[in-house]
Amino acid sequence: MLSEQFGILGTLGAGYQNTFTPSYASNLNNNIIETKGNGFYAGITPGVIFFPVPKFGISASIGSLGYDQLNQERNNDPDGTERKVSNFGARFGLSELLFGGTYYFGR
């Protein structure tokens, strides 16, 4: 807290992701190539918070920093069956502007 009513915060999020995508190959057998994937993601969102009353806070953030990893597996694919995709990125700007409200029971 920078003062009684104003502070800086960071929101951390993490989780598991699972994907499934069927597609048809363009060969004579019309094989179905299924792509399955699973992995994890994590991100942090910095922001500011204002307390107009003691237990209710109004927050705002303008971007995030995140990482995700996805292990993909394909069946019937002649180019290979497994690959790992990782992304690290920062998204900041007015298109990422978020507002929120939180009630704090113990404050």
N, CA, C and O of each residue as an XYZ file, in Angstrom:
428
protein
N       0.845     -1.179      0.000
C       0.000      0.000      0.000
C       0.893      1.244      0.000
O       1.834      1.348      0.787
N       0.588      2.160     -0.872
C       1.327      3.419     -0.937
C       0.712      4.466     -0.006
O       1.404      5.369      0.466
N      -0.575      4.339      0.252
C      -1.277      5.193      1.213
C      -2.426      4.369      1.784
O      -2.525      3.175      1.501
N      -3.288      4.981      2.575
C      -4.413      4.266      3.175
C      -5.428      3.786      2.116
O      -6.104      2.777      2.315
N      -5.527      4.509      1.002
C      -6.537      4.182     -0.013
C      -5.970      3.713     -1.347
O      -6.743      3.299     -2.211
N      -4.668      3.759     -1.551
C      -4.086      3.493     -2.865
C      -2.918      2.520     -2.744
O      -2.090      2.648     -1.842
N      -2.852      1.540     -3.660
C      -1.754      0.574     -3.622
C      -1.447     -0.011     -4.984
O      -2.156      0.234     -5.960
N      -0.370     -0.793     -5.033
C       0.066     -1.493     -6.229
C      -0.111     -2.984     -5.968
O       0.164     -3.460     -4.866
N      -0.571     -3.723     -6.978
C      -0.783     -5.153     -6.787
C      -0.301     -5.933     -7.996
O      -0.082     -5.370     -9.069
N      -0.141     -7.214     -7.814
C       0.203     -8.132     -8.888
C      -0.679     -9.362     -8.761
O      -0.807     -9.927     -7.675
N      -1.282     -9.777     -9.852
C      -2.137    -10.950     -9.856
C      -1.412    -12.060    -10.599
O      -1.012    -11.890    -11.751
N      -1.247    -13.194     -9.936
C      -0.573    -14.342    -10.524
C      -1.609    -15.382    -10.908
O      -2.498    -15.700    -10.118
N      -1.499    -15.902    -12.097
C      -2.397    -16.954    -12.553
C      -1.609    -18.093    -13.172
O      -0.592    -17.862    -13.826
N      -2.067    -19.314    -12.973
C      -1.403    -20.489    -13.535
C      -2.443    -21.582    -13.744
O      -3.487    -21.586    -13.091
N      -2.159    -22.502    -14.647
C      -3.100    -23.577    -14.865
C      -2.623    -24.593    -15.874
O      -1.502    -24.522    -16.379
N      -3.493    -25.536    -16.155
C      -3.252    -26.643    -17.073
C      -4.101    -26.420    -18.318
O      -5.241    -25.966    -18.221
N      -3.550    -26.736    -19.486
C      -4.302    -26.607    -20.720
C      -4.277    -27.928    -21.485
O      -3.287    -28.659    -21.457
N      -5.385    -28.221    -22.170
C      -5.542    -29.457    -22.906
C      -6.262    -29.127    -24.216
O      -7.289    -28.449    -24.197
N      -5.739    -29.596    -25.352
C      -6.343    -29.299    -26.653
C      -6.570    -30.588    -27.450
O      -5.890    -31.591    -27.237
N      -7.528    -30.542    -28.361
C      -7.798    -31.630    -29.298
C      -8.301    -31.011    -30.590
O      -9.276    -30.260    -30.579
N      -7.637    -31.322    -31.721
C      -8.026    -30.766    -33.012
C      -8.021    -31.867    -34.068
O      -6.947    -32.355    -34.421
N      -9.176    -32.275    -34.585
C      -9.194    -33.220    -35.708
C      -9.111    -32.456    -37.026
O      -9.676    -31.370    -37.154
N      -8.408    -33.023    -38.005
C      -8.367    -32.428    -39.341
C      -8.230    -33.555    -40.358
O      -7.790    -34.653    -40.015
N      -8.600    -33.293    -41.586
C      -8.559    -34.310    -42.638
C      -7.351    -34.076    -43.525
O      -7.080    -32.948    -43.938
N      -6.630    -35.146    -43.815
C      -5.460    -35.066    -44.688
C      -5.914    -35.026    -46.146
O      -6.985    -35.531    -46.481
N      -5.111    -34.436    -46.993
C      -5.477    -34.328    -48.412
C      -4.793    -35.434    -49.226
O      -4.153    -35.163    -50.242
N      -4.935    -36.664    -48.774
C      -4.399    -37.781    -49.547
C      -5.555    -38.659    -50.025
O      -6.717    -38.341    -49.772
N      -5.253    -39.742    -50.701
C      -6.308    -40.585    -51.276
C      -7.142    -41.308    -50.217
O      -8.307    -41.623    -50.460
N      -6.570    -41.570    -49.067
C      -7.289    -42.305    -48.023
C      -8.151    -41.410    -47.142
O      -8.941    -41.918    -46.346
N      -8.021    -40.098    -47.263
C      -8.736    -39.147    -46.396
C      -8.580    -39.485    -44.917
O      -9.555    -39.515    -44.166
N      -7.345    -39.738    -44.517
C      -7.062    -40.038    -43.113
C      -7.386    -38.840    -42.231
O      -7.231    -37.689    -42.639
N      -7.830    -39.127    -41.033
C      -8.043    -38.074    -40.044
C      -6.774    -37.956    -39.206
O      -6.318    -38.928    -38.604
N      -6.217    -36.755    -39.178
C      -5.043    -36.494    -38.350
C      -5.526    -35.786    -37.102
O      -6.047    -34.673    -37.176
N      -5.360    -36.414    -35.976
C      -5.772    -35.826    -34.703
C      -4.558    -35.219    -34.029
O      -3.518    -35.864    -33.896
N      -4.698    -33.991    -33.611
C      -3.648    -33.330    -32.856
C      -4.138    -33.167    -31.431
O      -5.155    -32.519    -31.184
N      -3.411    -33.755    -30.500
C      -3.723    -33.639    -29.081
C      -2.577    -32.924    -28.401
O      -1.417    -33.086    -28.780
N      -2.900    -32.145    -27.412
C      -1.854    -31.431    -26.696
C      -2.226    -31.191    -25.255
O      -3.402    -31.111    -24.902
N      -1.209    -31.077    -24.427
C      -1.413    -30.688    -23.038
C      -0.178    -29.944    -22.556
O       0.916    -30.114    -23.094
N      -0.365    -29.132    -21.554
C       0.731    -28.333    -21.029
C       0.258    -27.440    -19.908
O      -0.746    -27.717    -19.253
N       0.993    -26.362    -19.695
C       0.679    -25.445    -18.605
C       0.880    -24.003    -19.053
O       1.482    -23.739    -20.093
N       0.370    -23.086    -18.256
C       0.558    -21.664    -18.509
C       0.704    -20.941    -17.178
O       0.230    -21.417    -16.146
N       1.358    -19.797    -17.209
C       1.517    -18.955    -16.025
C       1.642    -17.510    -16.486
O       2.183    -17.233    -17.556
N       1.138    -16.601    -15.674
C       1.221    -15.196    -16.027
C       1.071    -14.304    -14.807
O       0.517    -14.706    -13.784
N       1.574    -13.090    -14.939
C       1.439    -12.092    -13.878
C       0.904    -10.810    -14.499
O       1.324    -10.401    -15.582
N      -0.023    -10.191    -13.797
C      -0.647     -8.956    -14.246
C      -0.432     -7.885    -13.189
O      -1.023     -7.970    -12.112
N       0.398     -6.875    -13.462
C       0.563     -5.778    -12.510
C      -0.601     -4.799    -12.611
O      -1.207     -4.652    -13.672
N      -0.906     -4.137    -11.511
C      -2.009     -3.183    -11.521
C      -1.980     -2.255    -10.324
O      -1.070     -2.301     -9.497
N      -2.988     -1.419    -10.251
C      -3.162     -0.494     -9.127
C      -4.537     -0.735     -8.515
O      -5.451     -1.220     -9.181
N      -4.667     -0.390     -7.242
C      -5.941     -0.567     -6.550
C      -6.255      0.679     -5.734
O      -5.368      1.306     -5.154
N      -7.533      1.019     -5.703
C      -8.016      2.179     -4.948
C      -9.160      1.714     -4.056
O     -10.059      1.009     -4.514
N      -9.129      2.104     -2.783
C     -10.166      1.761     -1.816
C     -11.015      2.988     -1.500
O     -10.609      3.808     -0.676
N     -12.196      3.143     -2.139
C     -13.068      4.279     -1.815
C     -13.692      4.123     -0.426
O     -13.983      5.117      0.240
N     -13.897      2.878      0.010
C     -14.348      2.543      1.361
C     -13.400      1.461      1.873
O     -12.735      0.809      1.068
N     -13.317      1.249      3.195
C     -12.271      0.372      3.731
C     -12.227     -1.070      3.204
O     -11.129     -1.617      3.102
N     -13.329     -1.708      2.868
C     -13.287     -3.118      2.484
C     -13.529     -3.383      1.006
O     -13.515     -4.542      0.591
N     -13.745     -2.370      0.210
C     -14.012     -2.554     -1.210
C     -12.932     -1.859     -2.025
O     -12.697     -0.662     -1.860
N     -12.266     -2.620     -2.918
C     -11.213     -2.074     -3.757
C     -11.577     -2.094     -5.223
O     -12.168     -3.059     -5.707
N     -11.229     -1.035     -5.932
C     -11.407     -0.940     -7.379
C     -10.015     -1.027     -7.990
O      -9.139     -0.225     -7.666
N      -9.811     -2.005     -8.880
C      -8.476     -2.213     -9.445
C      -8.477     -1.971    -10.949
O      -9.515     -2.033    -11.608
N      -7.284     -1.692    -11.474
C      -7.088     -1.489    -12.907
C      -5.723     -2.052    -13.290
O      -4.749     -1.918    -12.548
N      -5.671     -2.682    -14.460
C      -4.399     -3.161    -15.007
C      -4.374     -2.867    -16.500
O      -5.417     -2.680    -17.125
N      -3.165     -2.828    -17.067
C      -3.038     -2.440    -18.460
C      -2.143     -3.404    -19.239
O      -1.548     -3.015    -20.244
N      -2.041     -4.655    -18.789
C      -1.252     -5.634    -19.525
C      -0.835     -6.797    -18.664
O      -1.195     -6.882    -17.490
N      -0.062     -7.703    -19.264
C       0.383     -8.885    -18.537
C       1.669     -9.432    -19.145
O       2.058     -9.087    -20.261
N       2.305    -10.289    -18.374
C       3.520    -10.982    -18.764
C       3.238    -12.462    -18.576
O       2.794    -12.863    -17.500
N       3.484    -13.298    -19.600
C       3.088    -14.694    -19.467
C       3.986    -15.668    -20.191
O       4.765    -15.297    -21.069
N       3.857    -16.939    -19.797
C       4.592    -18.053    -20.403
C       3.641    -19.231    -20.514
O       2.852    -19.485    -19.605
N       3.715    -19.957    -21.638
C       2.958    -21.197    -21.745
C       3.747    -22.228    -22.533
O       4.574    -21.888    -23.379
N       3.481    -23.482    -22.242
C       4.141    -24.600    -22.913
C       3.088    -25.639    -23.257
O       2.245    -25.977    -22.426
N       3.138    -26.146    -24.487
C       2.172    -27.128    -24.963
C       2.922    -28.244    -25.665
O       3.693    -27.988    -26.590
N       2.707    -29.481    -25.236
C       3.288    -30.663    -25.870
C       2.227    -31.244    -26.792
O       1.171    -31.680    -26.333
N       2.508    -31.252    -28.104
C       1.537    -31.717    -29.087
C       1.937    -33.084    -29.635
O       3.118    -33.373    -29.828
N       0.936    -33.912    -29.877
C       1.145    -35.247    -30.425
C       0.142    -35.466    -31.551
O      -1.045    -35.179    -31.396
N       0.623    -35.980    -32.693
C      -0.252    -36.228    -33.843
C      -0.215    -37.707    -34.210
O       0.828    -38.353    -34.109
N      -1.351    -38.233    -34.634
C      -1.371    -39.580    -35.192
C      -1.462    -39.473    -36.706
O      -1.964    -38.470    -37.213
N      -1.004    -40.455    -37.429
C      -1.044    -40.520    -38.896
C      -0.363    -39.338    -39.576
O      -0.742    -38.979    -40.691
N       0.613    -38.735    -38.949
C       1.290    -37.580    -39.533
C       2.644    -38.019    -40.095
O       3.486    -38.489    -39.330
N       2.885    -37.885    -41.398
C       4.154    -38.331    -41.978
C       5.342    -37.444    -41.585
O       6.487    -37.881    -41.701
N       5.101    -36.220    -41.128
C       6.201    -35.307    -40.796
C       6.729    -35.483    -39.381
O       7.742    -34.869    -39.045
N       6.117    -36.261    -38.564
C       6.561    -36.426    -37.181
C       5.372    -36.494    -36.258
O       4.270    -36.086    -36.627
N       5.580    -37.004    -35.068
C       4.443    -37.224    -34.188
C       4.417    -36.317    -32.964
O       3.346    -36.106    -32.396
N       5.551    -35.775    -32.537
C       5.561    -34.959    -31.314
C       6.307    -33.650    -31.537
O       7.273    -33.578    -32.295
N       5.829    -32.632    -30.857
C       6.567    -31.366    -30.831
C       6.172    -30.586    -29.590
O       5.078    -30.759    -29.051
N       7.067    -29.736    -29.150
C       6.841    -28.920    -27.963
C       6.809    -27.458    -28.399
O       7.719    -26.981    -29.078
N       5.759    -26.759    -28.004
C       5.602    -25.348    -28.354
C       5.636    -24.534    -27.069
O       4.878    -24.803    -26.137
N       6.516    -23.536    -27.018
C       6.617    -22.660    -25.849
C       6.494    -21.213    -26.291
O       7.012    -20.834    -27.342
N       5.813    -20.407    -25.496
C       5.647    -18.983    -25.780
C       5.908    -18.179    -24.519
O       5.455    -18.529    -23.430
N       6.641    -17.106    -24.690
C       6.839    -16.133    -23.620
C       6.525    -14.780    -24.214
O       7.014    -14.447    -25.293
N       5.710    -13.988    -23.520
C       5.358    -12.711    -24.108
C       4.824    -11.710    -23.113
O       4.411    -12.047    -22.003
N       4.847    -10.479    -23.549
C       4.298     -9.371    -22.787
C       3.246     -8.692    -23.647
O       3.467     -8.430    -24.830
N       2.111     -8.413    -23.047
C       1.024     -7.724    -23.752
C       0.639     -6.503    -22.923
O       0.048     -6.628    -21.850
N       0.975     -5.346    -23.424
C       0.650     -4.095    -22.744
C       0.049     -3.137    -23.754
O       0.424     -3.149    -24.927
N      -0.870     -2.318    -23.310
C      -1.502     -1.336    -24.179
C      -2.942     -1.094    -23.777
O      -3.474     -1.783    -22.906
N      -3.567     -0.128    -24.401
C      -4.942      0.209    -24.060
C      -5.924     -0.906    -24.414
O      -7.003     -0.977    -23.826
N      -5.575     -1.775    -25.360
C      -6.457     -2.895    -25.681
C      -6.455     -3.952    -24.577
O      -7.316     -4.832    -24.578
N      -5.521     -3.889    -23.646
C      -5.429     -4.830    -22.528
C      -5.954     -4.228    -21.222
O      -5.784     -4.831    -20.162
N      -6.574     -3.077    -21.277
C      -7.059     -2.385    -20.077
C      -8.192     -3.167    -19.422
O      -9.190     -3.482    -20.070
N      -8.036     -3.477    -18.137
C      -9.045     -4.222    -17.368
C      -9.351     -3.490    -16.069
O      -8.458     -2.927    -15.437
N     -10.624     -3.503    -15.676
C     -11.055     -2.954    -14.400
C     -11.705     -4.067    -13.592
O     -12.285     -4.995    -14.155
N     -11.605     -3.970    -12.268
C     -12.220     -4.978    -11.414
C     -12.579     -4.403    -10.065
O     -12.104     -3.335     -9.676
N     -13.412     -5.117     -9.368
C     -13.796     -4.741     -8.012
C     -13.679     -5.945     -7.098
O     -14.009     -7.063     -7.495
N     -13.211     -5.728     -5.875
C     -13.018     -6.820     -4.923
C     -13.466     -6.381     -3.540
O     -13.178     -5.270     -3.096
N     -14.174     -7.277     -2.874
C     -14.559     -7.046     -1.485
C     -13.624     -7.855     -0.601
O     -13.490     -9.063     -0.796
N     -12.979     -7.222      0.361
C     -12.030     -7.860      1.264
C     -12.682     -8.065      2.617
O     -13.032     -7.099      3.296
N     -12.849     -9.330      3.015
C     -13.487     -9.652      4.294
C     -12.584     -9.309      5.488
O     -13.078     -8.841      6.514
N     -11.282     -9.536      5.367
C     -10.381     -9.379      6.510
C      -9.639     -8.069      6.594
O      -8.786     -7.915      7.469
N      -9.914     -7.142      5.747
C      -9.145     -5.892      5.761
C      -9.643     -4.968      6.844
O      -9.116     -3.867      7.007
